[in-house]
Amino acid sequence: MTASRASLDLLYSDTEEELRSAVRALLADHCAPATVLARAESGRPHDPALWRTLASGIGAAGLLVPEKLGGAGASHREAAVVLEELGRAVAPVPYLTGCVLAAEILLGCDTSEAADLLRALAAGRQVCVPALPLTQAPGAPLPRPLRDTGGGALSGTVTSVADAAAADVLLVLADTGLYAVPAAATRLTAAVPLDLTRPLATVTLDGAPGTRLADPATARAAVAGALLSGAGLLASEQLGLAEWCLTETVAHVRGRHQFNRPVGSFQALKHRLARLWLDVASARAAARAAADALATASPDAPLTVAVAQAYCSGVAVRAAEECVQLHGGIGMTWEHPAHLYLKRAKADSLALGSTGHHLGLVADFAELPAPA
């Protein structure tokens, strides 16, 4: 790996702040905690109206898509800002899977069929989701491809596919390449996830027709690149989640009184919140570094992403745990949204690779010797 780049930029641009304001205002109107909880309890967490406004109204779906294909031609930095806000609201929308992972896979295919899907994705007309386990990590062996039984008829099963229920098209890795398969041609078996806002399903194909997008070597390279980008931008979702937990917890301990004084004035709580603030500030630096490295195609991107995931994952879980505990009795109730954040943080800690996996990558990239 090369030395750190002098041009590393962790600051938010004016454009990114304007994008943040638009997304935050939309989520404030359509994604209040009570609304998210009600949709999660209904078993149908995805909000089609919210998705249409986010994807096509604001144009967030096409941030990573070039302008010549109908996208915004933006970068991973802008997509990271959107994911921060979605993490802050634990929004039940297929953005990470549909607008980051799927978009990156399609961009790596470089075929006319993939370009057509990218146009539909950028316009918000279709939701494309990779048929990969949510726990699939960058740098890990890819799962066994499904079988092409002839003429693009695919058969096999993929477990723990996130947001498959919201997909119009599934991107399926088969032994003869990558295929776009209509979701209606597959059978979905819903799983019971810890995080109800990001549903999982087992996808079963039995001779499902697919449109070939890439040969096997190109497909695997495209999937590997998408997993790297997804892991790097997942750190921004975890950052947004941790920031919400810290903000809400500070507000609660300021207003909650015991022994005729705010509980936040107790020194033990001050120390815990001060440490959490430092953790979140460090997580912001790590997440922004990963987004910037991806945006500039830095040769250090794999190391920067691994560092961000290894750190931000733990910070999000700690922030959510502190939020539940420091809210006291109300934090343990189903009515308070703290449990939504804890479940999302726990689920995110396994998504696209565990902390242990990313720490192993850090050791490999930095050429750190393993313990004797």
MOTA-V702523 format. One record per backbone hydrogen bond with DSSP energy under -0.5 kcal/mol. NH is the residue of the N-H (numbers start at 1). CO is the residue of the C=O. E is the energy in kcal/mol with one decimal. If there is no record, write none. Layout:
BEGIN
NH/CO/E, NH/CO/E
END
This chain:
BEGIN
8/5/-1.2, 10/8/-0.6, 17/13/-2.1, 18/14/-2.3, 19/15/-2.3, 20/16/-2.4, 21/17/-2.3, 22/18/-2.0, 23/19/-2.5, 24/20/-3.0, 25/21/-2.2, 26/22/-2.0, 27/23/-2.5, 28/24/-2.3, 29/25/-1.5, 30/26/-2.0, 31/27/-2.5, 35/32/-0.6, 36/32/-2.4, 37/33/-2.6, 38/34/-2.2, 39/35/-2.3, 40/36/-2.5, 41/37/-2.4, 42/38/-1.3, 43/39/-0.6, 43/40/-1.0, 44/39/-1.0, 47/92/-0.8, 48/46/-0.7, 51/47/-2.4, 52/48/-2.5, 53/49/-1.9, 54/50/-2.6, 55/51/-3.3, 56/52/-2.3, 57/52/-1.6, 58/53/-2.4, 60/54/-2.1, 61/55/-1.1, 62/59/-0.7, 63/60/-1.3, 65/62/-1.0, 69/66/-1.5, 70/67/-2.1, 71/66/-2.2, 72/62/-2.8, 73/62/-0.8, 73/65/-2.7, 74/63/-1.6, 79/75/-1.7, 80/76/-2.2, 81/77/-1.5, 82/78/-1.8, 83/79/-2.2, 84/80/-2.1, 85/81/-1.9, 86/82/-2.3, 87/83/-2.5, 88/84/-2.1, 89/85/-1.3, 90/87/-0.8, 91/86/-2.2, 93/91/-1.8, 95/93/-1.6, 98/94/-1.7, 99/95/-2.6, 100/95/-0.8, 100/96/-0.6, 101/96/-2.4, 102/97/-2.0, 104/100/-2.4, 105/101/-2.3, 106/102/-2.6, 107/103/-2.4, 108/104/-1.6, 109/105/-0.7, 109/106/-0.8, 110/106/-1.2, 115/111/-2.3, 116/112/-2.0, 117/113/-1.6, 118/114/-2.3, 119/115/-2.1, 120/116/-1.9, 121/117/-2.6, 122/118/-2.9, 123/119/-1.8, 124/121/-1.2, 125/120/-2.0, 126/120/-1.2, 128/126/-0.6, 129/169/-2.3, 131/171/-2.9, 132/130/-2.0, 134/160/-2.6, 136/133/-1.9, 138/352/-0.6, 140/137/-1.5, 146/173/-2.3, 147/155/-2.3, 149/147/-0.8, 149/153/-3.0, 153/150/-0.8, 154/152/-0.7, 154/208/-3.0, 155/147/-2.3, 156/205/-2.4, 158/203/-2.6, 161/201/-2.8, 162/132/-0.5, 162/160/-0.6, 163/199/-2.5, 164/161/-0.8, 166/163/-1.2, 167/164/-1.3, 168/127/-2.8, 169/127/-2.1, 170/181/-3.0, 171/129/-2.1, 172/170/-0.7, 172/179/-3.0, 174/172/-0.7, 174/177/-3.1, 175/146/-2.3, 177/174/-1.3, 178/214/-1.6, 179/172/-2.7, 180/211/-2.5, 181/170/-2.9, 181/179/-0.6, 182/209/-0.5, 183/168/-2.3, 185/182/-1.9, 186/183/-1.7, 187/204/-2.5, 188/186/-0.5, 189/202/-2.3, 190/188/-0.6, 191/200/-2.4, 193/191/-0.8, 196/194/-0.9, 198/195/-1.3, 201/161/-1.2, 202/189/-2.6, 203/158/-3.1, 203/201/-0.6, 204/187/-2.6, 204/202/-0.6, 205/156/-3.1, 207/154/-1.0, 208/154/-2.1, 210/152/-1.4, 211/180/-2.4, 212/210/-0.6, 213/178/-3.6, 214/178/-1.2, 219/215/-2.9, 220/216/-2.4, 221/217/-1.9, 222/218/-2.5, 223/219/-2.4, 224/220/-2.2, 225/221/-2.3, 226/222/-2.1, 227/223/-2.3, 228/224/-1.7, 229/225/-2.1, 230/226/-2.9, 231/227/-2.4, 232/228/-2.1, 233/229/-2.4, 234/230/-2.0, 235/231/-0.9, 236/233/-0.8, 237/233/-1.3, 238/234/-2.4, 239/235/-1.9, 240/236/-2.4, 241/237/-2.1, 242/238/-2.3, 243/239/-2.5, 244/240/-2.0, 245/241/-2.1, 246/242/-2.4, 247/243/-2.6, 248/244/-2.8, 249/245/-2.0, 250/246/-2.4, 251/247/-2.2, 252/248/-1.9, 253/249/-2.5, 254/250/-1.5, 255/251/-1.4, 256/252/-2.1, 258/261/-3.0, 261/258/-0.9, 263/256/-3.0, 264/253/-2.4, 265/262/-1.8, 266/263/-1.5, 270/266/-2.1, 271/267/-2.3, 272/268/-1.8, 273/269/-2.6, 274/270/-2.4, 275/271/-2.3, 276/272/-1.9, 277/273/-2.5, 278/274/-2.0, 279/275/-2.2, 280/276/-2.6, 281/277/-2.5, 282/278/-2.3, 283/279/-2.4, 284/280/-2.3, 285/281/-1.6, 286/282/-2.3, 287/283/-2.9, 288/284/-2.6, 289/285/-2.1, 290/286/-2.0, 291/287/-2.3, 292/288/-2.5, 293/289/-2.4, 294/290/-2.1, 295/291/-2.3, 296/292/-2.0, 297/294/-0.9, 298/293/-2.6, 301/298/-1.8, 304/300/-2.8, 305/301/-3.0, 306/302/-1.9, 307/303/-2.4, 308/304/-2.3, 309/305/-2.7, 310/306/-2.5, 311/307/-1.9, 312/308/-3.0, 313/309/-1.6, 314/310/-0.5, 315/311/-1.9, 316/312/-2.5, 317/313/-1.6, 318/314/-2.5, 319/315/-2.8, 320/316/-2.1, 321/317/-2.4, 322/318/-2.6, 323/319/-2.1, 324/320/-2.2, 325/321/-2.5, 326/322/-3.1, 327/323/-0.9, 328/325/-1.4, 330/327/-0.9, 331/328/-0.6, 332/328/-0.6, 332/329/-1.1, 333/330/-1.3, 339/336/-0.9, 340/337/-1.1, 341/337/-1.3, 342/338/-2.2, 343/339/-2.4, 344/340/-2.2, 345/341/-2.6, 346/342/-2.5, 347/343/-2.6, 348/344/-3.0, 349/345/-1.4, 350/347/-1.4, 351/347/-1.4, 352/134/-3.0, 353/350/-1.4, 358/354/-2.1, 359/355/-2.5, 360/356/-2.0, 361/357/-1.8, 362/358/-2.4, 363/359/-2.3, 364/360/-2.1, 365/361/-3.2, 366/362/-2.6, 367/364/-0.9, 368/363/-3.0
END
